[in-house]
Amino acid sequence: MQEKVMVNDILTGLNGELMTFAEMIPHTEHEQLKNVMIQQRNACEQSHSELYKIAREKGYHVPSAMAKPDDIANVKSLATRGAI
């Protein structure tokens, strides 16, 4: 298996874990459990950030182009009006 494929698979898995934490943490009433999940989420984010940086440096991932200021303003306007 190519390194590029493995890196992208791991990034995809980490994205899934982060989404799961985002869904679970707000619904957890047990403070100790919530704190453990927050710590795990933070560690996951750190791993994702480090691996993402490596993927960019090696050319395995090319980020999308930055949004134009007009596009950002349009989305902000829609969000403010509750249209999205």
C-alpha positions as CSV (number, residue, x, y, z in Angstrom):
1,M,0.0,0.0,0.0
2,Q,1.3,3.4,-0.9
3,E,2.2,5.9,1.9
4,K,-0.1,8.5,0.4
5,V,-3.1,6.1,0.6
6,M,-2.3,5.2,4.2
7,V,-2.0,8.9,5.2
8,N,-5.3,9.8,3.6
9,D,-7.0,6.8,5.2
10,I,-5.8,7.8,8.6
11,L,-6.9,11.4,8.0
12,T,-10.3,10.1,7.0
13,G,-10.5,8.0,10.1
14,L,-9.5,10.9,12.4
15,N,-12.1,13.1,10.7
16,G,-14.7,10.5,11.6
17,E,-13.5,10.3,15.2
18,L,-13.7,14.1,15.5
19,M,-17.2,14.1,14.2
20,T,-18.2,11.4,16.7
21,F,-16.7,13.4,19.6
22,A,-18.5,16.5,18.3
23,E,-21.8,14.6,18.5
24,M,-21.2,12.9,21.9
25,I,-19.6,15.5,24.0
26,P,-22.5,18.0,24.2
27,H,-24.9,15.1,25.1
28,T,-22.8,13.7,28.0
29,E,-24.0,14.7,31.5
30,H,-21.3,12.7,33.4
31,E,-18.6,15.4,33.9
32,Q,-15.7,12.9,34.3
33,L,-16.7,11.1,31.1
34,K,-17.1,14.4,29.3
35,N,-13.7,15.5,30.4
36,V,-12.1,12.3,29.2
37,M,-13.8,12.7,25.8
38,I,-12.6,16.3,25.5
39,Q,-9.1,15.1,26.2
40,Q,-9.4,12.4,23.6
41,R,-10.9,14.8,21.1
42,N,-8.0,17.3,21.7
43,A,-5.4,14.5,21.2
44,C,-7.2,13.4,18.0
45,E,-7.2,17.0,16.8
46,Q,-3.5,17.3,17.5
47,S,-2.8,14.0,15.6
48,H,-4.9,15.2,12.7
49,S,-3.1,18.5,12.6
50,E,0.3,16.9,12.6
51,L,-0.5,14.4,9.9
52,Y,-2.3,17.0,7.8
53,K,0.8,19.1,7.9
54,I,2.9,16.2,6.7
55,A,0.4,15.3,4.0
56,R,0.6,18.9,2.7
57,E,4.4,19.0,2.8
58,K,4.6,15.7,0.8
59,G,2.0,16.9,-1.7
60,Y,-0.5,14.2,-0.7
61,H,-3.2,16.7,0.0
62,V,-3.8,20.0,-1.8
63,P,-6.1,22.3,0.2
64,S,-9.0,24.0,-1.5
65,A,-8.5,27.6,-2.7
66,M,-9.3,30.2,-0.1
67,A,-12.8,31.7,-0.2
68,K,-13.0,35.1,-1.8
69,P,-14.0,38.0,0.6
70,D,-17.3,38.5,-1.4
71,D,-18.2,34.8,-0.9
72,I,-17.5,35.0,2.8
73,A,-19.6,38.1,3.1
74,N,-22.4,36.4,1.2
75,V,-22.4,33.4,3.5
76,K,-22.3,35.6,6.6
77,S,-25.3,37.5,5.3
78,L,-27.2,34.3,4.6
79,A,-26.3,32.9,8.0
80,T,-27.4,36.1,9.8
81,R,-30.8,35.9,8.0
82,G,-31.2,32.3,8.9
83,A,-31.2,31.3,5.2
84,I,-28.7,28.4,5.7
